[in-house]
Amino acid sequence: MKILLIGSGGREHALAWKIAASPLVTRLWCAPGNAGIAADAECVALDITDHAAVIAFCRQNAVEFVVVGPDAPIAAGMVDDLNAAGFKAFGPTQAAGRLESSKNFTKALCRANNIPTAAYEHFRDAAAARDHIRKQGAPIVVKADGLAAGKGVVVAMTEQKALAAVDMMFGGGLGASGTEVVIEEFMEGEEASFFALCDGEHALPLATAQDHKRAFDGDKGPNTGGMGAYSPAPVMTDAMCTRVMDEMVKPTLRAMKEMGCPYKGVLFAGVMITKDGPKLVEYNARFGDPETQVLMLRLMSDIVPALIASADGQLKNFSLRWYDETALTVIMATKGYPGDYGKGFVIEGLDEAARIEGVEIFHAGTKSGDGRILSNGGRVLNVCATGKSVTQAQQRAYAAVDRIKWPEGFCRRDIGWQAIEREKAKG
């Protein structure tokens, strides 16, 4: 089978690595890819915002299946255009993808279908949003309605910070994504990531994970696209997973089908485990990054038939097998991220780092230059490891990090801390 994967980040490298391992695959391309993906797929310099160019490539190369990785192409209707051209694609349509591309759409759907989530209000006017914040007080959460590369959410612990977030968003700081905002109550609890493959009607739960959003140790600093993750997430017990499926995922699939835009693809629910039970933080209409990296390491089954079954509406009797081992990933980012950062810095020691038992390194923002690996983004490397426990996986991952020579990079040193505290408590 000839497959084209769309994207260039760590998520796509993990998907490429897993897809390439399938005996069903005869050829795998990735557009545009990165320096690490080039080891698992043939990278092609396609402009993925040019859907006509992507379709032309699929025609010229007899591509049989397209896997769309990032959120932006989904929001731009790439799956719709591929389907209209006669190509099978994994991912939701533009209308179904509103679960991620519009916070207000999702909150309204939750309200209409009694899906547990934070209380909220929606604003198109900065003055009204500021009045609401002054009335509600802090802590409070300000979210841009549209896609903002993981930077459109401000958890404001003070009223002043919330007001500044409103001014930034309505002032054009996030472009068109911030022309509308959703302001939510602050939820207390532990957050986890829940994934389910969906075929428009049926959902197949995947393994759970826990992300680390803040830039610095101790969950300090600004929100990022994610600085590390591990799987499974101990807070997501079997009972909790059942509740998320019954109270969130299944009602959402029913509602989307009734609206005439059935959801196919992976549905990623950010879940807050509160004292009142699980509540939806937000939906994403694609695999998470960096959660995909740890999920792919734990997935025992061939991923390709599962992706095809999702696109074909055939998940009803489908199942997947998972390794019991824990997987953990540490994101190495360029200093300055999530703010301004430089590019083109030389990275060395990757081969030596990858020789540590249980370690796999996925590239996110890299490129090749003069035979060397260069940084080419904010989040640059995903240093992953598996182990019999979170503690062992963490030790292996950081041993690998310490072999990588990249003075311009940084990482958190506490990925997995909540699970490790649980392991210590168990003795």
Secondary structure as GFF3:
##gff-version 3
##sequence-region A 1 427
A	DSSP	beta_strand	2	7	.	.	.	ID=ss1
A	DSSP	alpha_helix	10	20	.	.	.	ID=ss2
A	DSSP	beta_strand	27	32	.	.	.	ID=ss3
A	DSSP	three_ten_helix	37	39	.	.	.	ID=ss4
A	DSSP	beta_strand	42	43	.	.	.	ID=ss5
A	DSSP	alpha_helix	51	60	.	.	.	ID=ss6
A	DSSP	beta_strand	65	68	.	.	.	ID=ss7
A	DSSP	alpha_helix	71	75	.	.	.	ID=ss8
A	DSSP	alpha_helix	78	84	.	.	.	ID=ss9
A	DSSP	beta_strand	89	90	.	.	.	ID=ss10
A	DSSP	alpha_helix	98	101	.	.	.	ID=ss11
A	DSSP	alpha_helix	103	112	.	.	.	ID=ss12
A	DSSP	beta_strand	120	123	.	.	.	ID=ss13
A	DSSP	alpha_helix	126	136	.	.	.	ID=ss14
A	DSSP	beta_strand	140	144	.	.	.	ID=ss15
A	DSSP	beta_strand	153	156	.	.	.	ID=ss16
A	DSSP	alpha_helix	159	170	.	.	.	ID=ss17
A	DSSP	three_ten_helix	175	178	.	.	.	ID=ss18
A	DSSP	beta_strand	181	185	.	.	.	ID=ss19
A	DSSP	beta_strand	190	199	.	.	.	ID=ss20
A	DSSP	beta_strand	203	205	.	.	.	ID=ss21
A	DSSP	beta_strand	210	211	.	.	.	ID=ss22
A	DSSP	beta_strand	214	216	.	.	.	ID=ss23
A	DSSP	three_ten_helix	217	219	.	.	.	ID=ss24
A	DSSP	beta_strand	220	223	.	.	.	ID=ss25
A	DSSP	beta_strand	228	231	.	.	.	ID=ss26
A	DSSP	alpha_helix	238	244	.	.	.	ID=ss27
A	DSSP	pi_helix	245	249	.	.	.	ID=ss28
A	DSSP	alpha_helix	250	258	.	.	.	ID=ss29
A	DSSP	beta_strand	264	274	.	.	.	ID=ss30
A	DSSP	beta_strand	277	284	.	.	.	ID=ss31
A	DSSP	alpha_helix	291	298	.	.	.	ID=ss32
A	DSSP	alpha_helix	303	312	.	.	.	ID=ss33
A	DSSP	beta_strand	326	334	.	.	.	ID=ss34
A	DSSP	beta_strand	346	347	.	.	.	ID=ss35
A	DSSP	alpha_helix	350	354	.	.	.	ID=ss36
A	DSSP	beta_strand	359	363	.	.	.	ID=ss37
A	DSSP	beta_strand	366	369	.	.	.	ID=ss38
A	DSSP	beta_strand	372	375	.	.	.	ID=ss39
A	DSSP	beta_strand	379	387	.	.	.	ID=ss40
A	DSSP	alpha_helix	390	401	.	.	.	ID=ss41
A	DSSP	beta_strand	409	410	.	.	.	ID=ss42
A	DSSP	alpha_helix	417	426	.	.	.	ID=ss43
###
